[in-house]
Amino acid sequence: MADTETQNRFPIISGLSRPDEIADWSDEELADLAAEMREVIIDTVSQTGGHLGASLGTVELTIALHAELSSPRDRILWDVGHQAYGHKLLTGRLDGFNTLRQYGGISGFLRRAESEHDAMGAGHASTSISYATGLAEGLRHSRRDGRVIAVIGDGALTGGMAYEGLNQAGALGSPITVVLNDNGMSISENVGALSKMFQRVRVDPTLTKVREELERGLARLPGASELGGKVRDATKSLWFVPGALFEALGFAYIGPIDGHDIEGVRRALRTTLEMDRPALVHVKTVKGRGYPPAEADGEAMHGATPFVIESGKAAAKAPGAAVPSYTEVFGRALVAEAERDPRVVGITAAMLKGTGMQHMMSRFPERTYDVGIAEQHATVFACGLAIEGYRPVCAIYSTFLQRAFDPIVHDVAIQGLPVVFAIDRGGLVGDDGPTHHGAFDIAYLRSIPGLTVMAPMDEAELAAMLHTALRLDGPVAIRYPRGAGLGVPIPERPEPIEIGRAEVLELGEGVALVGYGFGADLARRAGELVAAATGVRPTVVNARFAKPIDAALMRQLAERHELLVTVEDHARIGGFGSAVLEVLDEAPGRVLRIGLPDRFVDHGKRELLLEDTGLTAEQVCAGVVRALRGPRLRVGEG
Ligand SMILES: Cc1ncc(C[n+]2csc(CCOP(=O)(O)OP(=O)(O)O)c2C)c(N)n1
């Protein structure tokens, strides 16, 4: 139950005890509900930041779905889950909605643990149709009631898994309804041949009429009755190209219809729900609908930072010169490399700005590719370019690169191809939470033979590592964190780095702190605190490479120090610290590994999450002091 202030401000949503109560509401009542939902979403996201445009675009669709279905008995699935704020509001989460994406608050995506109405959890794209097909089979086997509806965006439909799902559902004849929420946008403008086709199809009632008349006319032609359904199919493929595509996959197709017309969407859903076979309802929506700044700049308002409602402009930032982000430094460094070497090409999987690849796209559009939400394809596409003598750089977030694990092994590494992976968002990302943290890339990459795995300590080293990677004759992965660099100057012409060689930042005694990537600067800061606390300056090392690891130096450090501490923002299991243990197996000494614990880290401000997981200089220092004073650790403990 919502608190009194929330009840007074948002009486319609507060009054709902079940989402399907709205089934009998009048058009006016539903329109008032839609307006209130928009108000809550804009109000909240202006404070918390979040996926504004996507959720504003699905308000009417959300109402139509909950009016026609009965959740949780009926399973309403939201691909990615970033467009489902309205669903959260209709399913009892108005109270607490102001904690959206905040530490300890409600998630920015759907989560099975958060509500019985979240039939699937998500964060990554293109999974909903596979879930739907599985859920429908589960319901069939167990003879339980319930209908299954997957809502998938045109962006998410660029991901291959969506077609794997359509293919199986079509063959099984699964009674699922897929709602294609087509707004022409992924985060940036959507890409690909299908997207072009969708753009050509407009919501046009006259077109529907013309088609019906054409069908009737053709049916009257001599011999038409013998041709039966063929006439209908032929007209469909003439007029409704997406219809022909989905129908070929075994789906009944309805659309395109206006996704902001609640009654129109309800009618289409009623039709498909009665069919007892796979069906696809194609709705056209406007990203950011109902809030002019979000309609005007869909890309900026995809993942909005807190903003002023009246203007849509970002809320005031803290004063001070802005230090460029790692993403920005990477984007510019890639252009500089591409200027010098015509073989360099850039690849992004639907994250043009998110990865800094927009710089490459503006400078070298012919050598830059946005392949859609298709990390697996991006990787193999890069292999093709590499075989033809090019130097592809795939910029992909750590979490999304998980999708490409097999091609990295099978197509890049076994074939020994010089593909560079620029892995952004390594480590904790903050508000997006466990589906988005980059916690596993060191583990899944350093086990692959022939791959060079490195991480810069600062943004100047990022430029140097990219330069180094492009000179290597094999695959390379460079990981770097979200957010601002350290503010160091970036040389015009970066120098290559010696492969497999760590950098000793400070030669001290007693304790050796060895940091990897983000962990290197953290180790340096913690080292200062350890010196102050113990009176002895520790040795501090920037590891640079997880593979090949500087084994000789690691052994020396273990031999010459009482305690060896590894520091990283990656899962302790399988991470850089584990790599150190592997080369120390016969060395004496004590090792303390500092990194992410063996649990999924929640969402919240990145600083809070770093605190929560012990990745602050103070906590690292406290851990070191405890270990120095405490009983002898076994190798690897901690
Ligand atoms: C596997 C994967 N890669 C990249 C992303 C980042 N991402 C989040 S939403 C989005 C665009 C989704 O577009 P669409 O499905 O059309 O939904 P819309 O936001 O337009 O409503 C992308 C690329 C992701 N969530 N998952």
The ligand as a Tripos MOL2 file, in Angstrom:
@<TRIPOS>MOLECULE
LIG
   26    27     1     0     0
SMALL
NO_CHARGES

@<TRIPOS>ATOM
      1 C1         23.0140   -8.2400  -25.2480 C.3       1 LIG1
      2 C2         22.8040   -6.7640  -25.0580 C.ar      1 LIG1
      3 N1         23.5590   -5.8950  -25.7480 N.ar      1 LIG1
      4 C3         23.3800   -4.5610  -25.5730 C.ar      1 LIG1
      5 C4         22.4490   -4.0890  -24.6990 C.ar      1 LIG1
      6 C5         22.3200   -2.6000  -24.4410 C.3       1 LIG1
      7 N2         20.9690   -2.1160  -24.7830 N.ar      1 LIG1
      8 C6         20.0260   -1.9020  -23.8440 C.ar      1 LIG1
      9 S1         18.5750   -1.3990  -24.4850 S.2       1 LIG1
     10 C7         19.1970   -1.4050  -26.0430 C.ar      1 LIG1
     11 C8         18.3330   -0.9900  -27.1950 C.3       1 LIG1
     12 C9         17.0760   -1.7470  -27.2150 C.3       1 LIG1
     13 O1         16.2910   -1.2960  -28.2750 O.3       1 LIG1
     14 P1         14.7860   -1.8030  -28.3920 P.3       1 LIG1
     15 O2         14.7320   -3.2520  -28.0990 O.co2     1 LIG1
     16 O3         14.2590   -1.3630  -29.6980 O.co2     1 LIG1
     17 O4         14.0410   -1.0910  -27.2000 O.3       1 LIG1
     18 P2         13.6920    0.4590  -27.0380 P.3       1 LIG1
     19 O5         14.6950    0.9850  -26.0560 O.co2     1 LIG1
     20 O6         13.7950    1.1380  -28.3670 O.co2     1 LIG1
     21 O7         12.3270    0.4740  -26.5070 O.co2     1 LIG1
     22 C10        20.5380   -1.8290  -26.0490 C.ar      1 LIG1
     23 C11        21.3940   -1.9200  -27.2350 C.3       1 LIG1
     24 C12        21.6930   -5.0410  -23.9870 C.ar      1 LIG1
     25 N3         20.7890   -4.6770  -23.0750 N.pl3     1 LIG1
     26 N4         21.8930   -6.3660  -24.1840 N.ar      1 LIG1
@<TRIPOS>BOND
     1     1     2 1
     2     2     3 ar
     3     2    26 ar
     4     3     4 ar
     5     4     5 ar
     6     5     6 1
     7     5    24 ar
     8     6     7 1
     9     7     8 ar
    10     7    22 ar
    11     8     9 ar
    12     9    10 ar
    13    10    11 1
    14    10    22 ar
    15    11    12 1
    16    12    13 1
    17    13    14 1
    18    14    15 2
    19    14    16 1
    20    14    17 1
    21    17    18 1
    22    18    19 2
    23    18    20 1
    24    18    21 1
    25    22    23 1
    26    24    25 1
    27    24    26 ar
@<TRIPOS>SUBSTRUCTURE
     1 LIG1         1 GROUP 0 **** ****
